[in-house]
């Protein structure tokens, strides 16, 4: 039982990191300089990081929820 929990934890960590990297990569194409007075300021960088964390977390939580729900479907039948 504890081994399964450890595997699930490692899987969740890896999925979260993957989605954070994908989100960071995708946000690199967005033109933030249009919306900021100083696009290279520390505040703009912090906003980019917070945006990455927010979107990446939402996406990875959706994926992990979907994965867990699909695994639990075996108990339905």
C-alpha positions, 0 to 999 in steps of 0.5 A: 500500500505504501509503495503504491502511494509513493509511486503515485506521489512520484507520478504527481510530482513529475506530471506537475513539473512537466506541465509547469515546463510546458506552460513556461514554454508556451508563455514564452510566445506571448507578448507581455511587452504590450501590457507592461510599461517595463517588460523586463522589470522584476515585477513582470518576471514575478507575474510571469512566474505566478502565471506559469504556476497558476496555469500549470497547476490547473492543467496538471490538476485536471490531468491528474484528476482525469487519470485518477477518475479513469483508474477508479472506473474499474470499480464501477463495472 
